[in-house]
Amino acid sequence: MKVLFEDSGFPLLDYELLLEEIDYKNLLKPSVMPFTELPTGNYLISIRETAERLQEKFSTLVVVGMGGSSRGAKALHQAVGKENSRLLFLDNIDPDLLSETLNRIDWDKTAFAFISKSGKTLETVSLMNVILEELKEKELLSGERIVFVGDRGNAFQELSEELKSPFLEIPEEIGGRFSVFTAVGLLPAYFAGYNVERFLEGAYDLIATPLPAFYIAASKYLHYKAGRKISVVMPYSSYMAEFTEWYAQLWAESLGKDGQGQTPLKAIGTSSQHSILQLFVDGPDDKFYQLFFINRRSSDLKLPEGAKVLPYIGGKTLGEIMRAEFEGTLYALRQKSRPVIRFELSQLSEYQMGYLFMAYMVAVVVMAKLMGVNPYGQPAVEIGKRYARQLLEEGRDGGMSQ
């Protein structure tokens, strides 16, 4: 993977001087970034063996989890597996989504992973209760088709003991949006047959040579201070849409504190060129751009030599046309001196995604250090959670039914 900064708007020396102010070389350690202590030994073996036991009897795993409890695995699944049928995700309490998912699964061949760090996430627990009741009514409720993932000592561990189901621990010091390299992300990855070793290798390589992640943070911070409070992430691949969702949570929940924050904005090339590119190029200069291009696709199609309507596309592949569109967007942004970081991925693979996940988790912690905010926790989110619980306990609906 190449991360290119020549259009980022500041010389690299400025990034280095800024980073020296926060003693950046001492930030990349588990005491500051717990997620950089990647899994090994018995922990990794227990995840793999749990997935293998599920594979022996079940063809589909439904992952039930909200936000960081599913988003990383979902992004990896879309990018690498092109959303193959081995994994399904319930990451919203929407009744229509639940009904549609449960109506199309083969219950005899389906296992379920319930993931919640606290073991008390309202949506996850609600969905879990519906699913367990369905399994009971179908006489399929057995510990072998259920896995619980969460903090040790929480309600999910107690349930796992009651149902005689496997329980996989999330390390206490690792928060949900930083948990893709724990059982949260690795259990679905193993079950779907992805190369977890290469996934971890990508993360290891970023940790070994972390300067791109530090430069990402420094560049975004300098532009944030210059008034660019919106951070655009725009991959030229439909199969990175879920990655943009993961990024949005990471960047918003980690930095949106104490009246500060850089708002993430998601786009997809080339489709978003027909909706939002006008604003990017000719609107206010309040955005920072991150563009991603995949150099080698799993498949490509060639147009006939005598193409109709537009003769100049004759004999070109769709990949070549997409590259031209990407270069066109980059050129337009350059013409307006918009700041851009480019990512050139050799292909969408476990290694590349592991590298990207780790790069952005490191970058957001460095960005938080520069901003003077705590990247961990999401105290404002808890306000809404507490009120929702109060409404449910009191049997009220907040006036929505009126």
C-alpha positions in Angstrom: 0.0 0.0 0.0 1.2 3.5 -0.8 0.0 6.5 1.2 0.8 9.7 -0.8 0.9 13.1 0.8 2.1 15.4 -2.1 -1.3 17.0 -2.4 -2.0 17.2 1.4 -1.3 20.9 1.6 1.6 21.1 3.9 5.3 19.9 3.6 6.2 16.8 5.5 8.6 18.8 7.6 5.6 20.6 9.1 4.2 17.3 10.1 7.4 16.2 11.7 7.8 19.4 13.7 4.2 19.2 14.9 4.6 15.5 15.9 7.8 16.2 17.9 5.8 18.6 20.1 3.8 15.6 21.4 6.7 13.2 21.7 5.0 11.0 19.1 7.7 8.2 19.2 6.4 7.3 22.7 2.8 7.1 21.7 2.9 3.8 19.9 2.8 1.5 22.9 0.1 -0.6 24.5 -0.3 1.7 27.5 -1.4 4.5 25.2 -2.8 2.4 22.3 -4.0 -0.9 23.8 -5.2 -2.1 20.4 -1.6 -2.3 19.1 -1.0 -5.4 21.3 -2.3 -7.8 18.7 -3.6 -11.2 19.7 -1.3 -14.2 20.0 -1.1 -17.6 21.7 -4.0 -19.1 23.5 -6.3 -16.2 22.9 -5.9 -16.5 19.1 -6.2 -20.2 19.2 -9.4 -20.1 21.2 -11.0 -17.8 18.6 -9.9 -20.0 15.7 -11.0 -23.3 17.4 -14.4 -21.8 18.3 -14.9 -20.8 14.6 -13.8 -24.2 13.4 -16.3 -25.9 15.7 -19.1 -23.7 14.3 -17.9 -24.4 10.7 -18.3 -28.2 11.3 -22.1 -27.9 11.7 -23.2 -24.5 10.4 -22.9 -22.8 7.0 -23.9 -19.3 8.1 -23.0 -17.2 11.1 -25.3 -14.3 12.1 -23.3 -11.6 13.9 -25.5 -9.6 16.3 -23.8 -6.4 17.5 -24.0 -2.7 17.4 -21.4 -0.2 16.2 -17.9 -1.3 17.0 -19.2 -4.7 17.9 -19.8 -5.5 14.2 -18.7 -2.7 12.0 -15.1 -3.7 11.5 -16.0 -7.3 10.7 -18.7 -6.1 8.3 -16.2 -3.9 6.5 -13.6 -6.7 6.2 -16.4 -9.1 5.0 -17.6 -6.7 2.3 -14.1 -5.8 1.1 -12.6 -9.3 1.0 -15.5 -11.6 0.6 -17.7 -9.4 -1.5 -20.4 -10.1 1.1 -20.5 -13.9 0.6 -23.3 -15.7 2.3 -21.3 -17.2 5.1 -21.8 -14.1 7.3 -24.9 -12.0 8.0 -25.1 -9.0 10.2 -27.8 -7.6 12.5 -26.5 -4.2 13.4 -29.7 -2.3 13.8 -32.8 -2.9 15.8 -35.0 -2.1 12.8 -37.8 -4.7 12.9 -37.9 -5.0 9.1 -34.2 -5.9 9.0 -34.7 -8.5 11.7 -37.7 -10.0 10.1 -36.1 -10.1 6.6 -33.0 -11.7 8.0 -34.7 -14.3 10.1 -37.1 -15.2 7.2 -34.3 -16.0 4.8 -31.9 -18.0 6.9 -31.8 -21.8 7.1 -32.2 -22.2 10.8 -30.8 -25.7 10.9 -27.6 -24.5 9.4 -27.2 -21.1 11.1 -25.2 -20.1 14.2 -25.4 -16.8 16.1 -22.7 -14.6 17.6 -23.9 -12.1 20.2 -21.4 -9.4 20.7 -21.5 -6.6 23.3 -18.6 -5.4 25.4 -20.8 -4.5 28.3 -23.2 -7.4 27.7 -26.0 -4.8 28.2 -26.3 -3.0 24.9 -30.0 -2.4 24.5 -30.3 -3.3 20.9 -28.1 -6.3 21.0 -29.9 -7.7 24.1 -33.3 -7.1 22.5 -32.4 -8.9 19.3 -30.8 -11.7 21.3 -34.0 -12.3 23.2 -36.0 -12.5 20.1 -33.6 -14.9 18.5 -33.3 -17.2 21.5 -37.1 -17.4 21.8 -37.3 -18.3 18.1 -34.6 -21.0 18.6 -36.6 -22.3 21.6 -39.8 -22.5 19.6 -38.1 -24.3 16.8 -36.5 -26.7 19.3 -33.1 -25.6 18.0 -31.8 -23.9 21.2 -28.5 -25.4 21.9 -25.2 -24.0 23.2 -23.3 -25.3 20.2 -24.9 -22.8 17.8 -24.4 -19.7 20.0 -21.3 -17.8 20.9 -21.1 -14.8 23.2 -18.4 -12.2 23.0 -17.8 -9.4 25.6 -16.0 -8.3 28.7 -15.2 -11.0 31.2 -17.7 -11.0 34.1 -20.5 -9.4 32.2 -24.0 -10.8 31.6 -23.0 -12.5 28.4 -20.5 -14.6 30.2 -23.2 -15.6 32.7 -25.5 -16.5 29.8 -22.8 -18.5 28.1 -22.5 -20.6 31.2 -26.3 -21.1 31.5 -26.6 -22.2 27.9 -23.3 -24.0 27.8 -22.1 -21.9 24.9 -18.6 -20.6 24.2 -17.6 -17.2 25.5 -14.8 -15.2 24.0 -13.4 -12.3 25.9 -12.8 -8.7 24.6 -9.7 -7.4 26.4 -10.9 -5.0 29.1 -8.8 -2.1 27.9 -9.9 -2.2 24.3 -13.1 -0.3 23.4 -15.6 -1.4 20.8 -14.6 0.8 17.9 -10.9 -0.3 18.4 -11.8 -4.0 18.7 -11.6 -5.3 15.1 -8.4 -7.3 16.0 -10.0 -9.0 18.9 -12.6 -11.8 18.9 -15.1 -9.2 17.7 -13.5 -9.1 14.3 -11.5 -12.3 14.2 -14.3 -14.8 15.0 -16.4 -13.8 11.9 -13.2 -13.6 9.8 -12.2 -17.2 10.8 -15.7 -18.5 10.3 -15.9 -17.0 6.8 -12.6 -18.5 5.8 -10.6 -15.3 5.5 -6.8 -15.3 6.0 -6.6 -14.0 9.5 -2.8 -14.3 9.5 -2.5 -11.9 6.6 -5.0 -9.6 8.2 -2.9 -9.4 11.3 0.3 -9.1 9.2 -1.1 -5.9 7.6 -1.6 -4.4 11.1 1.8 -5.6 12.3 3.4 -3.9 9.3 1.8 -0.6 10.0 3.0 -0.8 13.6 6.5 -1.5 12.4 6.5 1.5 10.1 3.9 3.8 11.5 4.9 7.1 9.9 2.0 7.2 7.4 -0.5 7.0 10.3 1.3 9.8 12.2 1.4 12.0 9.0 -2.4 11.3 8.4 -3.1 12.7 11.9 -0.7 15.6 11.6 -2.1 16.6 8.2 -5.7 16.4 9.4 -4.9 18.3 12.5 -3.3 21.2 10.7 -6.2 21.5 8.3 -8.6 21.2 11.2 -6.9 24.2 12.9 -7.1 26.0 9.5 -10.9 25.6 9.5 -11.4 22.4 7.6 -13.8 20.7 10.1 -15.1 18.1 7.7 -13.1 14.9 6.8 -14.1 13.3 3.6 -13.3 9.6 3.0 -13.9 8.5 -0.6 -12.9 5.0 -1.8 -13.2 4.2 -5.5 -14.8 0.8 -4.7 -18.4 -0.1 -3.8 -16.9 -2.8 -1.6 -15.4 -0.3 0.8 -18.7 1.4 1.7 -18.7 -0.4 5.0 -15.2 0.7 5.6 -16.4 4.3 5.4 -19.0 3.5 8.0 -16.3 2.1 10.3 -14.2 5.2 9.7 -17.1 7.5 10.5 -17.7 5.9 13.9 -14.0 5.9 14.7 -13.4 9.5 13.8 -16.7 10.9 15.2 -16.9 9.0 18.5 -13.2 9.4 19.3 -12.8 13.1 18.5 -16.3 14.7 19.0 -15.8 15.9 22.6 -15.5 19.1 24.5 -17.0 21.2 21.7 -14.4 19.8 19.3 -14.4 17.3 16.4 -13.9 16.8 12.7 -17.1 15.6 11.1 -16.6 12.5 8.9 -18.3 12.6 5.5 -18.7 9.4 3.4 -18.6 9.2 -0.4 -18.0 6.4 -3.0 -16.3 6.8 -6.3 -17.6 7.0 -9.0 -21.2 7.2 -7.9 -20.8 10.1 -5.6 -19.2 12.2 -8.4 -22.8 12.5 -9.6 -24.1 13.8 -6.3 -21.6 15.6 -4.1 -18.5 16.3 -6.1 -19.8 19.7 -7.2 -19.8 20.7 -3.5 -16.3 19.3 -3.0 -14.8 21.2 -5.9 -16.8 24.4 -6.0 -18.2 24.7 -2.5 -16.7 26.0 0.7 -13.1 25.1 1.4 -13.9 23.5 4.7 -13.1 19.8 3.9 -10.1 17.5 4.0 -10.1 14.6 1.4 -8.9 11.0 1.6 -9.2 9.2 -1.7 -8.6 5.4 -2.2 -8.0 3.5 -5.4 -7.7 -0.2 -5.9 -5.1 -1.0 -8.6 -6.0 -4.6 -9.2 -9.6 -5.8 -9.1 -10.8 -9.4 -8.7 -12.4 -9.1 -12.2 -12.6 -6.6 -15.0 -14.6 -6.2 -18.2 -13.4 -4.9 -21.6 -15.6 -2.8 -23.8 -16.0 -3.7 -27.5 -13.6 -1.9 -29.9 -16.6 -0.3 -31.7 -18.2 1.2 -28.6 -21.5 3.0 -29.3 -22.1 6.7 -28.5 -18.7 7.3 -27.0 -16.1 6.0 -29.4 -13.1 6.9 -27.2 -14.1 4.2 -24.6 -13.8 1.4 -27.2 -11.4 -1.3 -26.2 -11.0 0.1 -22.7 -11.7 -1.9 -19.5 -14.1 -0.7 -16.8 -11.1 -0.5 -14.5 -9.3 1.9 -16.9 -12.4 4.1 -17.1 -12.7 4.1 -13.3 -9.0 5.1 -13.0 -9.6 8.0 -15.4 -12.6 9.1 -13.3 -10.4 8.9 -10.2 -7.7 11.0 -11.8 -10.3 13.4 -13.0 -11.6 13.9 -9.4 -8.0 14.4 -8.2 -7.3 16.9 -10.9 -10.4 18.9 -10.1 -9.6 19.0 -6.4 -6.0 20.1 -7.2 -7.2 22.9 -9.4 -9.0 24.3 -6.4 -6.0 23.5 -4.0 -8.1 21.2 -1.9 -6.0 19.1 0.5 -5.9 15.4 -0.4 -4.3 12.2 0.9 -4.2 9.4 -1.6 -4.2 5.7 -0.8 -3.1 3.3 -3.6 -4.1 -0.3 -2.6 -2.7 -3.1 -4.7 -5.9 -5.0 -4.2 -8.7 -5.5 -1.7 -7.3 -8.1 0.6 -7.0 -9.1 4.2 -3.5 -7.6 4.4 -4.6 -4.2 3.0 -7.6 -4.0 5.3 -5.5 -4.9 8.3 -3.1 -2.1 7.4 -5.9 0.4 6.9 -7.7 -0.4 10.1 -4.5 -0.1 12.2 -3.4 3.1 10.4 -6.6 4.9 11.2 -6.8 3.7 14.8 -3.3 4.9 15.4 -4.0 8.2 13.5 -7.2 9.0 15.6 -5.3 8.5 18.9 -2.5 10.8 17.7 -5.2 13.3 16.4 -6.8 13.3 19.8 -3.5 13.9 21.5 -3.0 17.0 19.3 -6.5 18.2 20.0 -6.3 17.6 23.7 -9.2 15.2 24.0 -9.6 11.6 25.2 -10.0 9.3 22.2 -11.6 6.6 24.3 -15.2 6.4 25.6 -18.3 8.2 24.3 -19.9 9.9 27.2 -22.4 11.9 25.2 -23.8 8.7 23.7 -24.5 7.5 27.2 -27.0 10.4 27.8 -29.4 9.0 25.1 -28.9 5.5 26.3 -29.9 6.4 29.8 -33.0 8.2 28.7 -34.1 5.4 26.4 -33.7 3.0 29.4 -35.7 5.4 31.6 -38.5 5.5 29.0 -38.7 1.7 28.8 -38.5 1.2 32.5 -41.4 3.6 33.0 -43.4 2.3 30.1 -43.4 5.6 28.3 -42.6 6.2 24.6 -41.3 9.8 24.8 -44.5 11.1 23.1 -43.7 9.5 19.8 -47.1 7.9 19.5 -49.1 11.1 19.9 
